[in-house]
């Protein structure tokens, strides 16, 4: 396979069921990154995956404590309370604010205000990978499979930094289910005249991701990009998973 999701699928076809295991980056990884960037820039802003799912935020904070006092004052760490596509939206916004030459404290304040207004939905192709992680029971996984046969798609979403239930959508496929969810959830912002910015991640499911992009263009949404989902979350949710992150702009 060309990526981790294809490898997981191929192993599964051969009867090798080995759920992916992940680990947060270590403090040394962050320390090396901070030192490298401090040589190039006056200040460093580190935006991590939600601390309620991963230990990355804690590792980054530990690394900051290893710096000299002068270096510490130049490193800023923000817990995104998000992951994958929705975390990327916050990074893009940070880049825009930096390009506007905003002060670092103003940038962090604006990002914190955007965190609760930023959304992430995910829909997995097969619940067995989530089941293997212990996030759902075998009976729940079987229930989800039955639901999908009836064209009922149970979504998951990030709320307050954790993955939780996001409702059930009647749809013909994964792309349509995520489209309908986004259409309803963003209605208030769009009616008030705001545009929405979207990022789509997929776990080796480009066909559905492209379908989703086509549907979302009908909303006049700004679709920043489609990309392969990061393994930190995607490997756990399994091949075929689709992620959609959006925020008002």
Buried (B, 14 or more C-beta within 10 A) or exposed (E): EEBBBEBBBEEBEEEEEEBBEEEBBBBEBBBEBBBEBBEEEEBBBBBBBBBBBBBBBBBBBBBBEBBEEEBEEBBBBBBBBBBBBBBBBBEBBBEEBBEEEBEBEEBBEBBBEBBEEBBBBBBBBBBBBBBBBEBBEEEBBBBBEEBBEEEBBBBBBBBEBEBEEBBBBEBEBBBBBBBBBBBEBBEEBBEEEEBBBBBBBBBBBEEBBBBBBEBBEEBEBBBBEBBBBBBBBBBBBBBBBBBBBBBBB
